[in-house]
Amino acid sequence: MDEIINKVAQSGLETIDLEQFYPEGDIVVFDMKDHLFMGQILKEKDFRASLQSHDWEQYRGKNVGLICSVDAVIPLWAYMLVMTNLEPVAAYAAFGDADFIHNTLYLKNLGQIDLAAFTDKRIVIKGCGDKRVGEIAYAEITRLLRPIVKSIMYGEPCSTVPVYKKKG
């Protein structure tokens, strides 16, 4: 009887599962519109009073996107004022909608990878999973790995799509 050989295990391929870097935590949005006079006009005194009476604890430990969903003239200091209230309680806060916050956190997580561990390796970027890993993660991992790896493939070790192979 012939011995069964696991050629995938012997191939020297290393798999990276982008789900491991998926951003954790809730993402909520703070809309400046809710603190404007008639939802349109920023009156400094009223705006400051609205922020002062706002329950900032609802953002504790959450990832917060700061937006203004109406076409209003908002002075730049107003965004700074909101951020001074969000920064102490939010896990992360930045200007942008929920998708922007998600993508920013994904890029931040990918940026923490120890790239040296992948030098001259053959890498497979896992293609299927339970979470929707967006285009931003696949593009970023390719940008990070391309200068240092021998090859990048997409899919599963038993069935891959070649993406990049170092010349020479």
ABEGO torsion letter per residue (X at the ends): XBBBBBAAAAAGBBBBBAAAABBBEBBBBBBAAAABBGGABBBAAAAAAAAAABBAAAABGBBBBBBBABBBBBBAAAAAAAAAAAAAABABBBBEBAAAAAAAAAAAAAAABBAAAABGBBBBBBABBABBBBAAAAAAAAAAAAAABABBBBEBAABBBBABBBBX
